[in-house]
Every structure is written in structure tokens, then in C-alpha cells.
Amino acid sequence: MATNIPATAWRNLWRQRRRTLITSSSIAFAILLATIMTAIGDANYGDMIDLAARMGTGHVAIQHAEYLDSPTLSRNVSGAAGLQRLALADPDVYKVVQRITGNVMLATASKSTGAGFIAFDPGIEDETTLSLLESIVEGSFESSSGRPGIIVGVGLAERLGGGIGRRVVLTVTDKNGEIVQEAVRVTGLLRTGSPTPDSGLVLLPLALVKDTLGYGTDETLQVAVFLEDQRRADVVAARLGRELEGEVEALAWQQVNPELAGFIAMKVGGTLVMELLVLVLVAAGIFNTLFMSVMERLREFGVLLAIGFTPRRLFALVMCESFWLALTGGLAGILMTAWPYYYLNRVGIDMRGLAGVESAEISGVTVGLVLRAEIYPENFLLILAAAFLATMLAGIYPAWRAGRIDPVESIRLV
């Protein structure tokens, strides 16, 4: 018996128009919900990772093999220029800079306090590699005397009892373990809106710090490597690690900042669980729709079997209905998702008024409070594939049940 199964399945699907529309809408809503949740996570977590990289040691850090376990300024590396050239040769890398980070004691004539510092080359770096430069509200490294100055957080300046022009003595332990001091002046102020950097961070010129610590011109504490795509950090770190010699290693940002990595992993895991629950609920609804459709047509299926339809072709008919349902639900989901995604991607939702603060801090990283959405293409394709697969799996048992009908018994049904 020759029958166009796809065309027949399509017509069957719309015999119960309301039920088909409700089921397709549930698939579309699941795609919308999963896409928006994933897109917000992809955008915000990606921004957090990039911001952490731009506030510290990049997406990949090249440093002394013992520095991670014993972070002291004596764990420096030599041949910094060669390490930079090695990293820049990697196709995933777009910029490489030298960094020195650590702790310092700042003292004025009447007050003293501890702080963390980031030393960098202001002639090479900009906001793309050091996000804190965006938060300089006054001044710069240049001073009227021509000697490099320092930039401090506004809260730290208040603790020291002065602002721009204030003379400060830096006390730090050099690479040989000796306590050394350097007199400088505050020439700039930093305001991020986050308490940690505003009250406990100093930006220092790299050359000044190298000279103070006794580093040679080709020595540094860390080489910060910045990538086009932060998701390639593990791959790039492993690739660079195979090229390094001596007591030098390359670490991905997850190893350098395990607290941030753990926070993101927990949030991503929670989102995945929620999406799976939604998918199970939607699959249960699809199963119910298809099973009820089969049970309502037992007599019809019995007649088809009696006039020459095989159980295999009847199974294919119901599975084809599942296919059309998955396809219509998927297309509806794409259309339903388009505008909310576009709005969140271009505008976002400002949560600052609701939270009552301008920014938040997670694992030492300042994050904005504007919800944005930007999904990775492979994640969106995965969502569509999961919705399609769930619909097809939900149709297997109803299709199998249709093929197991006894023609004689089913024809007797009223």
C-alpha cells in the first residue's frame, strides 16, 4: 500500500489543532527559557572571566613553577622577552604583557596601611589588558617632577590621609628577601565602586617596581597572556607548557583563580539542572499528547493494519508526527526567543536600582549589575538538539504501542 507517510503525518498532526498548538508552544517556551538562561550565564560568566584576567594575570599566566604554592616576589622568572615571544606565536593569543603583583606597606608621615599592588607598563597596556585603567578618576602616572608616581584607590587615599600629591613610602620585600623602601608621590586616584580595589589596591609602574625589587630588565614575576576566546585557556596553557623549560609553567585562569572557577562551575551546574528539569517536564507533556493521540485512533490504526499497513510503517507514521511536532516547536522556539534575546543582548536589564549598589564583588572580581545575554552558538545548537531529541524520544513508546495494535480487536472499538 503506497502512502506518503510524511504528508499523512503532517495532516494527522493538525487534526487536533488546539492540542498541537499547545504542545508546540510548550516546546517553544522550553527553548526560550533554556536559551535565555544559558545566554545570561554565557555573557555574565564570560565577562567575569575576562574582567578577572584584565585585573590580574591574564587568561593564562606564565610563572615560576613554585609561585602558585608559595607566592613570593622571589619566585620570579628570567627571559621575560623570550616568554612573551613564545606566547605571541600561539594562534589563540592576541596580547602578552609582563606583570608583578604582591603586597606592599604604604606609609605617610602620620599613617600607614597595607595594600595589594599591580605593577605594569603604562606605555604598553590599556583598558583591554588592565580594566582598572577605566576606573582612574583623576591624575595619571606622570608627575610634575618627571618621576613616576603611583595610583591608589580612593578609599586607600582616605586611609592615608591625603590625595594627589601626597608623599608615600612604599615598603616591600625584594627578590632576595630583604626589606626595601621607595619614596613616591600619589599622582592618580582609582574608583571602581567595589570595596576591595578602592580601599586596598595600588597601581605601580613596572620599571619602578623592577628597580625597587632588584629585578633585571629581562626578569618579571609573571607573563600575562590574553586570549581571543577565554574558553581556550586550558588548551593554550597545555600547549605553552610543552614549550617551556626550567622552573617555569603555564597555568590557565581556573588554576590561578580557583575560587572564581568554582563559583562559575556551581552556577553553570545549577542552570543545567534547571534546564534538565524543564526538558523532562516538557517531554512528559509531549509524551502525553502523542500517547493520547494514539489511543484515540486505535480503530483507525486497526483499519490501516487490516488493509495492508505493516506495524513498521505505522511506527514510522507516529514517529513522523513526532518529527513534525519537534520541527514546528523548534521553529516557534526560535521565533519566540528572537526578540527577548535581542533586547537582552543590546540593552540588558539594569539591576542596580533593585540591588541598591552600582556593582558587586565575587571572588575579588568586580561585576556589573546589568543582566546581558550572549549565547555561544554551539550552546544554542545544543539546546535545539536537546529539544528535538526529547520530542523524538517521547514519541517512541506511543509509536511502538500503535504498531502493536490487534486489527480485529481495534476495529470492534466504538
C-alpha positions in Angstrom: 0.0 0.0 0.0 1.7 3.2 -1.2 1.3 6.1 1.2 3.2 9.3 1.6 4.0 8.9 5.3 5.4 12.4 6.0 2.4 14.1 4.3 0.0 11.9 6.2 1.7 12.5 9.5 1.6 16.3 8.9 -2.2 16.1 8.2 -2.7 13.9 11.3 -0.9 16.4 13.5 -3.3 19.2 12.6 -6.5 17.2 13.1 -6.3 18.2 16.7 -5.1 21.8 16.1 -5.5 23.1 19.6 -3.6 20.2 21.2 -0.8 20.6 18.6 -0.5 24.3 19.2 -0.3 23.9 22.9 2.3 21.2 22.6 4.4 23.2 20.1 4.1 26.2 22.4 5.5 24.2 25.3 8.5 23.2 23.2 9.0 26.8 22.1 8.8 28.0 25.7 11.3 25.5 26.9 13.7 26.6 24.1 13.1 30.2 25.1 13.7 29.6 28.8 16.8 27.4 28.2 18.3 29.9 25.7 17.8 33.0 27.9 19.2 31.3 31.0 22.2 29.9 29.1 22.8 33.2 27.3 22.8 35.2 30.5 25.2 32.8 32.0 27.5 32.8 28.9 27.6 36.6 28.9 28.0 37.3 32.6 30.4 34.5 33.4 32.4 35.3 30.2 32.6 38.9 31.4 33.6 37.9 34.9 36.4 35.7 33.5 37.7 38.4 31.1 37.5 41.0 33.9 39.4 38.8 36.3 42.0 38.3 33.5 42.3 42.0 33.0 42.6 42.6 36.7 45.3 40.0 37.3 47.4 37.6 35.3 45.5 37.2 32.0 43.7 34.1 30.8 46.9 32.2 31.0 49.8 33.0 33.4 53.4 32.0 32.7 55.2 32.0 36.1 57.7 30.2 38.3 56.6 26.6 39.0 56.5 27.2 42.7 54.8 30.5 42.7 51.3 29.2 42.9 52.1 27.3 46.2 54.5 29.9 47.5 53.5 33.4 46.1 56.5 35.5 47.0 58.4 38.1 44.9 61.5 35.9 45.0 59.7 33.4 42.7 60.5 35.4 39.6 61.3 34.2 36.1 64.1 35.2 33.7 63.9 35.6 29.9 60.6 37.5 30.0 61.0 38.8 26.5 61.5 35.3 25.1 58.5 34.1 27.0 56.4 36.9 25.5 57.5 36.0 22.0 56.8 32.3 22.6 53.2 33.1 23.8 52.5 35.6 21.0 53.4 32.9 18.5 50.3 30.9 19.6 47.3 31.5 17.3 44.8 31.9 20.1 46.8 34.7 21.8 46.2 38.4 21.0 48.4 40.2 23.6 51.1 39.3 26.2 52.4 41.6 28.9 54.6 41.5 32.0 53.1 41.8 35.4 54.3 42.0 39.0 51.7 41.6 41.8 52.1 41.4 45.5 51.6 43.2 48.8 53.1 46.4 49.9 53.1 48.7 53.0 52.3 52.3 52.4 53.2 55.0 55.0 52.9 58.7 55.2 54.2 61.0 57.9 51.3 60.1 60.2 49.6 56.9 58.9 50.5 53.5 57.4 48.5 50.7 55.9 48.9 47.5 53.9 47.6 47.1 50.3 48.0 44.9 47.3 49.7 46.2 44.2 49.7 45.6 40.4 52.8 46.7 38.5 52.5 47.1 34.8 54.0 49.0 31.8 51.7 52.0 31.2 53.3 52.6 27.8 52.1 49.2 26.6 48.9 48.4 28.4 45.5 49.9 28.1 41.9 49.0 29.2 41.9 45.9 27.1 44.5 44.3 29.3 44.1 46.1 32.6 40.4 47.0 33.3 41.3 49.2 36.3 42.6 51.9 33.9 38.9 52.5 33.1 38.4 53.5 36.7 41.0 56.2 37.1 39.0 59.2 38.0 41.8 61.7 38.5 45.5 62.0 37.5 47.9 59.6 35.9 51.4 58.1 36.5 53.1 61.3 35.3 54.1 63.8 38.0 55.3 67.4 37.7 58.8 66.3 38.7 59.0 63.8 35.9 59.5 60.9 38.3 56.8 58.2 38.0 54.1 58.3 40.6 51.5 55.8 41.8 47.7 55.5 41.5 45.8 54.4 44.6 42.1 53.6 45.3 40.0 56.5 46.7 39.4 54.6 49.9 43.1 53.9 50.4 43.9 57.6 49.8 41.5 58.5 52.6 43.1 56.0 54.9 46.5 57.5 54.2 45.1 61.0 55.0 45.6 62.6 51.6 45.0 62.6 47.9 47.0 63.6 44.8 50.5 65.0 45.7 50.8 63.1 49.0 54.2 61.7 49.6 54.2 58.0 50.4 56.9 55.5 51.3 56.5 52.0 49.9 57.9 49.1 51.9 58.2 45.7 50.3 60.3 42.6 50.4 62.6 42.3 47.4 63.6 39.2 45.4 66.4 38.4 47.9 64.1 38.6 50.9 65.4 42.0 52.0 63.1 44.8 53.1 63.4 47.8 50.8 61.7 51.1 50.7 60.9 53.6 47.9 59.5 57.2 48.3 56.9 58.1 45.7 54.0 60.5 45.3 50.3 59.8 44.7 49.6 61.1 41.2 46.3 59.4 40.5 43.1 58.1 42.1 41.1 55.0 41.3 37.4 54.5 41.9 35.8 51.2 40.8 32.7 51.1 43.1 34.0 47.9 44.7 35.4 48.0 48.2 38.4 45.7 47.7 40.3 47.7 44.9 39.1 51.1 46.1 40.4 50.6 49.7 43.3 48.2 49.2 44.9 48.5 45.7 47.9 50.4 44.3 48.9 50.6 40.6 52.6 51.0 40.1 54.9 51.5 37.1 56.6 48.3 36.1 60.0 49.8 35.7 59.9 51.4 39.2 59.0 48.1 40.8 61.6 46.1 39.0 64.3 48.6 40.1 63.0 48.5 43.7 62.8 44.7 43.9 66.2 44.2 42.3 64.8 42.6 39.1 66.8 42.7 35.9 65.3 44.2 32.8 64.5 40.7 31.4 63.1 39.4 34.7 59.5 39.5 35.8 57.1 37.8 38.2 54.5 36.7 35.7 53.8 36.9 32.0 50.1 37.6 31.4 48.7 36.0 28.3 45.4 37.3 26.8 43.2 35.1 24.5 40.6 35.9 21.9 38.4 33.2 23.5 38.7 32.5 27.2 37.3 29.0 26.8 40.6 28.1 25.1 42.7 28.8 28.2 43.2 25.1 29.1 44.3 24.3 25.6 46.7 27.2 25.3 48.2 26.6 28.8 48.9 23.0 27.9 50.3 24.0 24.5 52.6 26.6 26.0 53.6 24.3 28.9 55.1 21.8 26.4 57.4 24.6 25.1 58.6 25.9 28.4 61.9 24.9 30.0 63.3 25.0 33.5 61.2 26.1 36.5 58.5 27.8 34.5 54.9 26.7 34.0 51.8 28.0 32.2 48.6 28.0 34.1 45.0 28.6 32.9 42.9 31.1 34.8 41.0 28.3 36.5 44.2 27.3 38.3 45.2 30.8 39.2 41.8 31.8 40.4 40.1 28.6 41.7 37.5 30.5 43.8 36.1 32.2 40.7 36.3 28.9 38.7 34.4 27.1 41.5 31.7 29.8 41.7 31.1 29.7 37.9 31.1 25.9 37.8 28.5 25.9 40.6 26.3 28.4 38.8 26.6 26.7 35.5 25.7 23.3 37.1 22.6 24.9 38.8 21.5 26.3 35.4 22.0 22.9 33.8 19.9 21.1 36.4 17.0 23.7 36.0 17.1 23.2 32.2 17.1 19.5 32.5 14.0 19.7 34.8 12.2 21.9 32.3 13.2 19.5 29.5 11.8 16.5 31.4 8.5 18.3 32.1 8.1 19.3 28.5 9.0 15.7 27.3 6.3 14.4 29.7 3.8 16.7 28.2 4.8 15.7 24.6 4.5 12.0 25.6 1.0 12.5 27.0 0.0 14.3 23.8 1.3 11.6 21.5 0.0 8.8 23.6 -3.5 10.2 23.8 -3.4 10.8 20.0 -2.5 7.1 19.5 -5.2 5.8 22.0 -7.9 8.0 20.3 -7.1 6.5 16.9 -6.9 2.8 17.8 -9.8 1.9 15.5 -8.2 4.0 12.7 -4.9 2.2 13.1 -6.7 -1.2 13.2 -8.3 -0.4 9.8 -4.9 0.7 8.4 -3.3 -2.6 9.5 -6.3 -4.6 8.0 -5.9 -3.0 4.6 -2.1 -3.6 4.3 -0.2 -1.2 6.6 2.6 -3.0 8.4 3.4 -2.4 12.1 6.7 -0.9 11.0 5.0 1.6 8.7 2.6 2.5 11.5 5.5 3.0 13.8 7.1 5.3 11.2 3.9 7.3 10.9 3.7 8.1 14.6 7.4 8.9 14.7 7.0 11.2 11.7 4.3 13.0 13.7 6.8 13.4 16.5 9.3 14.8 14.0 6.9 17.4 12.6 6.0 18.3 16.2 9.6 18.8 17.1 10.2 20.8 14.0 7.3 23.2 14.5 8.1 23.6 18.2 11.7 24.3 17.3 10.9 26.9 14.7 8.3 28.5 17.1 11.0 28.5 19.8 13.5 30.4 17.6 10.9 33.0 16.7 9.7 33.3 20.3 13.3 33.7 21.5 14.4 36.2 18.9 13.1 39.5 20.4 13.8 38.8 24.2 17.4 37.7 23.2 17.9 40.8 21.0 16.7 43.1 23.8 18.9 41.5 26.5 21.9 41.4 24.1 21.6 45.0 23.1 20.1 46.7 26.2 20.1 44.3 29.1 18.2 44.6 32.4 19.6 47.1 34.9 19.6 45.6 38.3 21.4 48.4 40.1 18.3 50.1 41.3 16.9 46.8 42.7 20.2 45.9 44.4 20.8 49.4 45.7 24.5 49.3 44.6 26.4 50.1 41.5 28.4 46.8 41.4 29.1 43.6 43.2 32.2 41.7 44.1 32.6 37.9 43.6 35.9 36.2 44.5 37.7 39.5 44.3 36.3 40.4 40.9 34.1 43.4 40.4 31.0 42.6 38.3 28.4 44.8 36.9 24.7 44.5 37.7 23.3 44.8 34.2 22.0 41.4 33.0 23.0 40.8 29.4 22.6 37.8 27.1 25.1 36.5 24.6 25.0 32.8 23.9 27.7 30.8 22.4 26.4 29.3 19.0 27.3 25.8 20.0 25.2 26.1 23.2 22.2 27.3 21.2 22.5 24.4 18.8 22.8 22.0 21.7 19.5 23.4 23.2 17.7 22.9 19.9 19.2 19.4 19.5 18.1 18.5 23.1 14.5 19.7 22.5 14.4 17.8 19.2 15.8 14.6 20.7 13.4 14.9 23.7 10.4 15.1 21.4 11.5 12.2 19.3 12.2 10.0 22.4 8.8 10.9 23.8 7.2 9.5 20.6 8.9 6.1 20.7 6.5 4.4 23.1 3.3 5.7 21.5 4.7 4.7 18.1 5.6 1.2 19.4 2.1 1.0 21.0 0.5 1.9 17.7 2.4 -0.9 15.9 1.3 -3.5 18.5 -2.5 -3.0 17.9 -4.6 -6.1 17.1 -6.5 -5.1 14.0 -9.5 -7.3 14.8 -9.9 -6.1 18.4 -9.3 -2.4 17.5 -11.9 -2.4 14.7 -14.6 -3.6 17.2 -14.0 -0.4 19.3 -16.7 2.1 19.1 
